[in-house]
Amino acid sequence: MSQIQDLVKKGRSFMDDGKFDEALGFFEQALFLNQNDPDLWNYKGVALRSLGRYEEAMECFNKSLEIDPRDKHAS
């Protein structure tokens, strides 16, 4: 498993447990390694939205769509 996949797995696990701050940290680490993955931007957006940080979340969702306008996973 790649380092990015491992970070996403950990982040999603924290999301499932309602620990959105911790999840956000893992998604940000993954984005540090690959800024061009629309799914990573989407995960970060979901975490931010869960924290009530809607404007930042929208920026992440828009970035995801910029990278892949047909991204079916963008919220």
DSSP file (Angstrom, degrees, kcal/mol; ACC not computed):
  #  RESIDUE AA STRUCTURE BP1 BP2  ACC     N-H-->O    O-->H-N    N-H-->O    O-->H-N    TCO  KAPPA ALPHA  PHI   PSI    X-CA   Y-CA   Z-CA
    1    1 A M              0   0    0      0, 0.0     0, 0.0     0, 0.0     0, 0.0   0.000 360.0 360.0 360.0 135.0    0.0    0.0    0.0
    2    2 A S     >  -     0   0    0      1,-0.1     4,-2.2     4,-0.0     5,-0.2  -0.251 360.0-110.6 -72.7 164.4    1.4    3.4   -0.9
    3    3 A Q  H  > S+     0   0    0      1,-0.2     4,-2.3     2,-0.2     5,-0.2   0.897 119.6  50.9 -61.0 -40.9    2.0    6.1    1.7
    4    4 A I  H  > S+     0   0    0      2,-0.2     4,-2.6     1,-0.2     5,-0.2   0.932 109.5  49.5 -64.3 -45.6   -0.9    8.2    0.3
    5    5 A Q  H  > S+     0   0    0      1,-0.2     4,-2.5     2,-0.2    -1,-0.2   0.890 110.6  51.3 -60.0 -38.8   -3.3    5.2    0.4
    6    6 A D  H  X S+     0   0    0     -4,-2.2     4,-2.3     2,-0.2    -1,-0.2   0.915 110.1  48.5 -64.7 -43.2   -2.3    4.6    4.0
    7    7 A L  H  X S+     0   0    0     -4,-2.3     4,-2.7     2,-0.2    -2,-0.2   0.913 112.5  48.5 -62.8 -43.2   -2.9    8.2    4.9
    8    8 A V  H  X S+     0   0    0     -4,-2.6     4,-3.0     2,-0.2     5,-0.2   0.908 109.7  52.5 -64.4 -41.9   -6.3    8.1    3.3
    9    9 A K  H  X S+     0   0    0     -4,-2.5     4,-1.9    -5,-0.2    -1,-0.2   0.927 112.4  45.0 -60.0 -45.0   -7.2    4.9    5.0
   10   10 A K  H  X S+     0   0    0     -4,-2.3     4,-2.2     2,-0.2    -2,-0.2   0.925 113.4  50.7 -64.5 -44.2   -6.3    6.4    8.4
   11   11 A G  H  X S+     0   0    0     -4,-2.7     4,-2.3     1,-0.2    -2,-0.2   0.912 110.3  48.6 -59.9 -44.2   -8.2    9.6    7.6
   12   12 A R  H  X S+     0   0    0     -4,-3.0     4,-2.5     2,-0.2    -1,-0.2   0.866 108.4  54.9 -65.6 -35.2  -11.3    7.7    6.6
   13   13 A S  H  X S+     0   0    0     -4,-1.9     4,-1.3    -5,-0.2    -1,-0.2   0.926 109.1  46.8 -63.1 -44.5  -11.2    5.7    9.7
   14   14 A F  H  <>S+     0   0    0     -4,-2.2     5,-2.8     2,-0.2     4,-0.3   0.887 110.2  54.0 -64.2 -38.0  -11.1    8.9   11.8
   15   15 A M  H ><5S+     0   0    0     -4,-2.3     3,-1.8     1,-0.2    -2,-0.2   0.935 106.1  52.4 -59.3 -45.3  -14.0   10.3    9.8
   16   16 A D  H 3<5S+     0   0    0     -4,-2.5    -1,-0.2     1,-0.3    -2,-0.2   0.820 109.6  49.7 -60.3 -30.8  -16.0    7.1   10.5
   17   17 A D  T 3<5S-     0   0    0     -4,-1.3    -1,-0.3    -5,-0.1    -2,-0.2   0.405 118.3-112.3 -88.7   1.8  -15.3    7.7   14.2
   18   18 A G  T < 5S+     0   0    0     -3,-1.8     2,-1.2    -4,-0.3    -3,-0.2   0.665  76.9 133.2  76.9  15.8  -16.4   11.3   14.0
   19   19 A K     >< +     0   0    0     -5,-2.8     4,-2.1     1,-0.2    -1,-0.2  -0.649  22.0 163.4 -99.5  77.0  -12.9   12.6   14.7
   20   20 A F  H  >  +     0   0    0     -2,-1.2     4,-2.6     1,-0.2    -1,-0.2   0.829  67.1  55.7 -72.3 -34.3  -12.9   15.2   11.9
   21   21 A D  H  > S+     0   0    0      2,-0.2     4,-1.6    -3,-0.2    -1,-0.2   0.936 111.6  45.0 -61.4 -45.4   -9.9   17.2   13.0
   22   22 A E  H  > S+     0   0    0      1,-0.2     4,-1.5     2,-0.2    -2,-0.2   0.913 112.8  51.3 -64.3 -42.3   -7.7   14.1   13.1
   23   23 A A  H  X S+     0   0    0     -4,-2.1     4,-2.3     1,-0.2     3,-0.2   0.922 106.0  55.3 -59.8 -44.8   -9.0   13.0    9.7
   24   24 A L  H  X S+     0   0    0     -4,-2.6     4,-2.5     1,-0.2    -1,-0.2   0.887 103.3  55.9 -57.0 -41.3   -8.3   16.4    8.2
   25   25 A G  H  X S+     0   0    0     -4,-1.6     4,-1.9     1,-0.2    -1,-0.2   0.898 108.4  46.9 -59.1 -42.0   -4.7   16.1    9.3
   26   26 A F  H  X S+     0   0    0     -4,-1.5     4,-2.1    -3,-0.2    -1,-0.2   0.897 112.1  49.7 -68.8 -39.4   -4.2   12.8    7.4
   27   27 A F  H  X S+     0   0    0     -4,-2.3     4,-2.3     1,-0.2    -2,-0.2   0.878 110.1  51.4 -67.2 -35.9   -5.9   14.2    4.2
   28   28 A E  H  X S+     0   0    0     -4,-2.5     4,-1.8    -5,-0.2    -1,-0.2   0.879 108.5  51.5 -67.4 -36.6   -3.7   17.3    4.3
   29   29 A Q  H  X S+     0   0    0     -4,-1.9     4,-1.1     2,-0.2    -2,-0.2   0.914 110.1  49.4 -64.1 -41.5   -0.6   15.0    4.6
   30   30 A A  H >X S+     0   0    0     -4,-2.1     4,-1.5     1,-0.2     3,-0.6   0.906 109.8  51.3 -64.2 -41.2   -1.8   13.1    1.6
   31   31 A L  H 3< S+     0   0    0     -4,-2.3    -1,-0.2     1,-0.2    -2,-0.2   0.831 101.7  61.3 -65.8 -31.6   -2.3   16.3   -0.3
   32   32 A F  H 3< S+     0   0    0     -4,-1.8    -1,-0.2     1,-0.2     3,-0.2   0.853 109.4  43.0 -60.1 -33.4    1.2   17.4    0.5
   33   33 A L  H << S+     0   0    0     -4,-1.1     2,-0.3    -3,-0.6    -2,-0.2   0.757 132.4  16.7 -84.5 -26.8    2.4   14.3   -1.3
   34   34 A N    ><  +     0   0    0     -4,-1.5     3,-0.7    -5,-0.1    -1,-0.3  -0.754  55.8 174.4-152.5  99.0    0.0   14.7   -4.3
   35   35 A Q  T 3  S+     0   0    0     -2,-0.3    -4,-0.1    -3,-0.2    -3,-0.1   0.542  77.9  65.9 -79.3  -7.9   -1.8   18.0   -5.0
   36   36 A N  T 3  S+     0   0    0     -5,-0.1    -1,-0.2     4,-0.0     3,-0.1   0.145  70.6 103.7-105.9  19.6   -3.3   16.7   -8.3
   37   37 A D    X>  -     0   0    0     -3,-0.7     4,-1.5     1,-0.2     3,-0.6  -0.892  53.8-160.8-103.7 111.3   -5.6   14.0   -6.9
   38   38 A P  H 3> S+     0   0    0      0, 0.0     4,-2.1     0, 0.0    -1,-0.2   0.828  90.0  59.3 -61.7 -30.8   -9.2   15.2   -7.0
   39   39 A D  H 3> S+     0   0    0      1,-0.2     4,-2.6     2,-0.2     5,-0.2   0.881 102.4  52.7 -65.1 -37.2  -10.2   12.5   -4.5
   40   40 A L  H <> S+     0   0    0     -3,-0.6     4,-2.3     2,-0.2    -1,-0.2   0.907 109.4  48.7 -65.7 -41.0   -7.8   13.9   -1.9
   41   41 A W  H  X S+     0   0    0     -4,-1.5     4,-2.3     1,-0.2    -1,-0.2   0.891 111.3  51.2 -63.3 -38.2   -9.3   17.4   -2.3
   42   42 A N  H  X S+     0   0    0     -4,-2.1     4,-2.5     2,-0.2    -2,-0.2   0.925 108.4  50.1 -66.1 -44.3  -12.7   15.9   -2.0
   43   43 A Y  H  X S+     0   0    0     -4,-2.6     4,-2.3     1,-0.2    -2,-0.2   0.928 111.4  49.1 -58.6 -44.8  -11.8   14.0    1.2
   44   44 A K  H  X S+     0   0    0     -4,-2.3     4,-2.6     1,-0.2    -1,-0.2   0.912 110.3  51.9 -61.5 -41.4  -10.4   17.2    2.7
   45   45 A G  H  X S+     0   0    0     -4,-2.3     4,-2.8     1,-0.2    -2,-0.2   0.902 108.4  50.2 -61.3 -42.0  -13.6   19.0    1.7
   46   46 A V  H  X S+     0   0    0     -4,-2.5     4,-2.3     2,-0.2    -1,-0.2   0.915 111.2  49.0 -63.6 -42.5  -15.8   16.5    3.4
   47   47 A A  H  X S+     0   0    0     -4,-2.3     4,-1.1     2,-0.2    -2,-0.2   0.930 113.0  47.0 -63.0 -44.7  -13.7   16.7    6.6
   48   48 A L  H  <>S+     0   0    0     -4,-2.6     5,-2.6     1,-0.2     3,-0.5   0.910 111.1  51.5 -63.7 -41.9  -13.9   20.5    6.6
   49   49 A R  H ><5S+     0   0    0     -4,-2.8     3,-1.6     1,-0.2    -1,-0.2   0.905 106.7  54.2 -60.7 -40.7  -17.6   20.4    5.9
   50   50 A S  H 3<5S+     0   0    0     -4,-2.3    -1,-0.2     1,-0.3    -2,-0.2   0.769 106.9  52.1 -64.3 -25.4  -18.0   18.1    8.9
   51   51 A L  T 3<5S-     0   0    0     -4,-1.1    -1,-0.3    -3,-0.5    -2,-0.2   0.407 120.4-110.0 -89.6   1.0  -16.2   20.6   11.0
   52   52 A G  T < 5S+     0   0    0     -3,-1.6     2,-1.3    -4,-0.3     3,-0.2   0.642  79.2 132.6  79.8  14.3  -18.6   23.4    9.9
   53   53 A R     >< +     0   0    0     -5,-2.6     4,-2.2     1,-0.2    -1,-0.2  -0.579  24.3 162.1 -97.1  70.2  -15.8   25.1    7.8
   54   54 A Y  H  >  +     0   0    0     -2,-1.3     4,-2.6     1,-0.2    -1,-0.2   0.839  64.5  52.2 -67.7 -38.9  -18.0   25.5    4.8
   55   55 A E  H  > S+     0   0    0      2,-0.2     4,-1.8    -3,-0.2    -1,-0.2   0.931 113.5  44.8 -65.4 -43.6  -16.1   28.1    2.8
   56   56 A E  H  > S+     0   0    0      2,-0.2     4,-1.8     1,-0.2    -2,-0.2   0.888 112.1  53.6 -65.1 -38.6  -12.9   26.1    3.0
   57   57 A A  H  X S+     0   0    0     -4,-2.2     4,-2.6     1,-0.2    -2,-0.2   0.926 106.7  51.6 -61.1 -44.6  -14.8   23.0    2.1
   58   58 A M  H  X S+     0   0    0     -4,-2.6     4,-2.6     1,-0.2    -1,-0.2   0.886 106.5  54.5 -61.5 -38.4  -16.2   24.6   -1.0
   59   59 A E  H  X S+     0   0    0     -4,-1.8     4,-2.1     2,-0.2    -1,-0.2   0.903 109.8  47.6 -60.4 -40.9  -12.7   25.7   -2.0
   60   60 A C  H  X S+     0   0    0     -4,-1.8     4,-2.4     2,-0.2    -2,-0.2   0.920 111.7  48.9 -67.4 -43.6  -11.6   22.0   -1.8
   61   61 A F  H  X S+     0   0    0     -4,-2.6     4,-2.1     1,-0.2    -2,-0.2   0.904 112.1  49.5 -63.3 -39.8  -14.6   20.7   -3.7
   62   62 A N  H  X S+     0   0    0     -4,-2.6     4,-2.1     2,-0.2    -1,-0.2   0.893 109.7  51.0 -65.4 -39.1  -14.0   23.4   -6.4
   63   63 A K  H  X S+     0   0    0     -4,-2.1     4,-2.1     2,-0.2    -2,-0.2   0.901 108.3  52.9 -63.4 -41.0  -10.3   22.4   -6.6
   64   64 A S  H  X S+     0   0    0     -4,-2.4     4,-2.2     1,-0.2    -2,-0.2   0.921 111.6  45.6 -58.9 -44.4  -11.4   18.7   -7.0
   65   65 A L  H  < S+     0   0    0     -4,-2.1    -1,-0.2     2,-0.2    -2,-0.2   0.816 107.9  57.4 -71.8 -30.3  -13.6   19.7   -9.9
   66   66 A E  H  < S+     0   0    0     -4,-2.1    -1,-0.2     1,-0.2    -2,-0.2   0.919 110.6  44.0 -61.5 -43.3  -10.9   21.9  -11.5
   67   67 A I  H  < S+     0   0    0     -4,-2.1    -2,-0.2     1,-0.3    -1,-0.2   0.910 136.7  10.9 -69.3 -42.9   -8.6   18.9  -11.6
   68   68 A D    ><  -     0   0    0     -4,-2.2     3,-2.4    -5,-0.2    -1,-0.3  -0.792  64.4-171.7-140.6  93.4  -11.3   16.6  -12.9
   69   69 A P  T 3  S+     0   0    0      0, 0.0    -4,-0.1     0, 0.0    -1,-0.1   0.710  91.2  49.6 -61.0 -19.4  -14.5   18.3  -14.0
   70   70 A R  T 3  S+     0   0    0     -5,-0.1     2,-0.5     3,-0.0    -5,-0.1   0.187  75.3 144.1-102.3  16.5  -16.2   14.9  -14.4
   71   71 A D    X   -     0   0    0     -3,-2.4     3,-1.1     1,-0.2    -3,-0.1  -0.407  34.9-163.7 -61.9 109.3  -15.1   13.7  -11.0
   72   72 A K  T 3  S+     0   0    0     -2,-0.5    -1,-0.2     1,-0.2    -2,-0.0   0.618  83.2  59.8 -72.6 -12.2  -18.2   11.6   -9.9
   73   73 A H  T 3  S+     0   0    0      2,-0.0    -1,-0.2     0, 0.0     2,-0.1   0.563  74.4 114.7 -93.3  -8.7  -17.0   11.6   -6.3
   74   74 A A    <         0   0    0     -3,-1.1   -35,-0.1     1,-0.2   -13,-0.0  -0.400 360.0 360.0 -65.7 135.2  -17.1   15.4   -5.8
   75   75 A S              0   0    0     -2,-0.1    -1,-0.2   -33,-0.1   -14,-0.1   0.462 360.0 360.0 -81.3 360.0  -19.7   16.5   -3.3
